[in-house]
Amino acid sequence: MANKVLEEIPVLIVGGGIVGLSAGLFLHHHEVPFIQIERNPDVSPLPRARGFSARTLELLRSVELQERIEAVARTAWKQGKFGGARRGASLLTSESLPLADITKLHALADPSPCELTACPQTIVERVLRNALAERGGDVRFGWELLRFEQHDERVTTTVRDSAGMERRIQASYVFAADGGRSEIRRSLGIDRYGIEPNCHYINIFFEADLTEQVAGRTFSQCEISNEHVSGLFLAMNNTTQWSFHLTYDPASDHPEKWPDERLVHLVKAAIGADVAVKIHASSPWNTRVRVADRYREERIFLIGDAAHVMPPWGGFNANTGIADAHNLAWKIARVLKGEDSSSLLDTYETERRPVANRNGEQAWLRTDFNARFQIRSDDNADFFDRLTDYGELQMRYRYGANDTVDMLCAQPGTRFPHAWIEHKGQRRSTLDLLGTSFTSIIGPTAVRPDEDIVFRAGTDFRFVDEAVSWNSLTGLPDDGVLSIRPDGFVVF
């Protein structure tokens, strides 16, 4: 019976991918009740992101998941390690690119309690989903949004539950985390713009035991080109799980219609051996960049792929989307609790959209295999110098000015700098002082502000490293006062 059951909730999250699940965790952290629906019965089996930035791990650290993510990441790679590039006519004849140095991508990374962590997205999503279940999050897989109507103070949605019954969910706000083909975005009439694709692929996730063949020569990416096939291998565990991104011409080829038998044949040609191959999933994609014209339509907000899509090179899209969710969650929480006016929500777009534009262009510039691994060549010289350091893009962006900085030093609009401190007898990060409210961090001689949460350097905490001081960390005199937002950014 249609529309018989009505539920009311502050936030409805539509989409159960990595960004939607992150949004649920951040809302739970801020004690905001939510319902999350995902039309698929389980998390996606198709691997996508593999690299999670130090900043993303900081966000997951804030919801007590850093150690769990790092633990599963250590088990993800069954031999060798994550990293390295190879190129050749086939996987078995490929040779290492000695100039490909992944450390160059992070040469200017700022201090952090976390580090870049490599782990297939399929594994990370499972960790996030399990954590939400443990914490009582209302996550409903197999539920689909059918339609919605916006009103002055709520959004009324009609959904189909896992049993096929239509229900109504009424929410104060809706987070659209329903992917790059977001039906919510399309229904709202929100356009996208960006950069046209320069390559088309079909991502083939497959199983093949190549343990012996790649022993001692593991890699992150391996570029293949021969008379039968061209594309890119991505390692998922360095033994049996792989992803092959097969290039194709959309004007003449339609690989999404090809049977598994043909995909198996092409994968074997790329491997260079007749080994047993089992196809798990496949999906076409291209290297275009698209960013939504606007991130908000009244009470509905776009996050993650619904707001922006970009090539996977550098792992920018998932990391950008998780930061979207983190930025929006604390603002929604303050508005729902009456601690701020609804105008605070306008800053979600003004802060996050420029980041997506910048990261999207940088991801596109890394489509060239050499450029991706910091190798300058005659073919990529025209745009190679436009590449920006990964750490600068992921960590050192500045809200307000909508740019990046050379070093984090408590500039207004930047993430407060990390240093190891002793606080209540424990070794912690300065970032661990921050919670779900605004926090004041002040110099040793500063006049204490009339705020609920205040930490004085040298009294409430002390720096573990003697070379670090209040002045060196913040650039402020001893009487300096800083107000830090719940997302760790210095108020501007």
C-alpha positions, 0 to 999 in steps of 0.5 A, a space after each residue: 500500500 503506497 505511502 502508508 508509513 511516514 517517518 520523520 528525521 532531521 537528515 535523509 542521506 540518499 546513497 550508501 557509497 563511501 561519501 554517503 557512509 562518511 556523511 552518516 558517521 560525521 552526523 552521528 559524531 555530531 549527534 544528528 539523527 539520520 536515515 540513510 538509504 541505498 538502492 543497492 543491496 550491498 556496497 559496490 563490488 567495483 574497486 575505485 579509489 585506493 589512496 586516501 590522503 592524510 587529511 581524509 585519515 584525519 577526518 576518520 580519526 575524528 570519528 575513531 576509525 583511523 586505526 581500523 582503516 590502517 589495520 585493514 590497509 595493512 592486510 590489503 596487500 598480500 605481497 610487496 607494497 603499494 606503489 611503483 609504475 611499470 610499462 610494457 607490451 604486456 604485464 609479464 613483459 613490463 619494465 619498471 619506470 625507475 624515475 617514477 617516484 611516488 614520494 615526489 607527489 607528497 614532497 611538501 606534505 605538512 605534519 599530520 598524525 596520519 599519513 597517506 593510506 593505500 587500501 581499495 575502496 571496497 574494503 574501506 566502505 565495508 569498514 565504514 558500514 560496519 562502524 555505522 551499524 555498531 553505532 546504531 546508525 539507521 542505514 538501509 540498503 535495498 531502499 530506493 528514492 522514488 520522488 521528493 517534494 520540497 516545502 518551506 521547512 522540510 523535504 517529503 520523499 517517497 521511497 521503496 523499501 527492500 520489501 517493495 513497499 512505498 513509504 514516506 520519509 520527511 526530513 529537514 534536510 537531504 544529502 544527495 550522495 547518489 553518485 555521478 548520475 545523480 537523479 536528485 541533481 537531475 530532478 533539481 535541474 542543476 547543470 554541470 560544467 568542466 573539462 572534456 574527456 581525453 580518454 575512455 575506459 571500461 574498468 574490468 575488476 577480475 580475479 587471476 592468480 598472478 602471485 608468482 608472475 608479479 613476485 618481486 615486481 609489484 606495482 601500483 599501476 602498469 601501462 599496457 599497449 600491444 596490437 590487441 589491447 591497450 590500457 592500465 592495470 591497477 593492483 588491488 592486492 598484488 596477488 589475485 585481485 586486479 583491475 584493468 582499465 581497457 581503453 576504447 573509442 566510444 565512436 565505434 566500440 561499446 564494451 559495456 555490451 561485450 560478454 564476459 568471454 570477450 573481456 576475459 580474452 582481452 584481459 589475457 592479452 594484456 597479461 600476456 599469458 593464458 591464465 584463469 580469469 574470472 570477471 567480477 564486475 565491469 563499468 565504463 567511464 571516462 576522464 571528464 571533469 564535471 562540477 555542479 553549477 550549485 551544490 544546494 537547492 533549498 534543503 537539498 545538498 549535493 555531496 561527493 560524485 553528485 556534486 563533482 566527478 573527476 578522473 581517479 588519478 591521484 585519488 582526488 574525487 573520493 577524498 574531495 567527497 569525504 571532505 564535502 561530507 565533513 564540511 556539511 555535517 557540522 554546519 547542519 548540526 549547528 543549524 539544527 541545534 539552533 546554534 547558527 542561522 541557516 545562512 551558515 549552510 550557504 558557506 558549504 558551496 562557497 567553500 567546497 566548490 572551488 576545491 572541486 574545481 581545482 582538484 578536478 583540473 589537477 586530476 585531469 592533468 594527471 591523465 598522462 601516465 608520465 605526468 602522473 608519476 612526476 616524469 617530465 617528457 616532450 609530450 607532457 611539457 605543455 601542462 607538466 608545470 601546471 601540476 600542483 603538489 598533492 599535499 598542497 591540494 589535499 591539506 593546504 587549501 584555504 577557505 575564504 581566499 579559495 587558494 592554497 598556502 605553502 605551509 600551514 601556520 594557523 592562517 585564517 581559513 586553513 586547517 589548524 597545524 598539527 603538532 604532537 602534544 602532551 594532554 592529560 598525561 597522553 600523547 596526542 595531536 593538537 587536532 585531537 583537542 578539537 571536538 564538535 564545538 568551536 574551540 579556542 586555542 590560545 598562547 601562554 600569556 593570552 587573556 582567556 576568552 569567554 568561551 566554553 572550550 579553551 586550551 592554553 599552550 604550556 598550561 592545558 597542553 605542552 608540546 612534545 618536541 622542544 623545537 616546537 613552540 606556540 610561536 613556531 606553530 602558529 606564527 602568533 605572539 604569546 598573547 595570540 588567540 585562535 578560534 577553531 571551527 568544528 572541522 579544524 579550520 581557523 575561523 576567518 
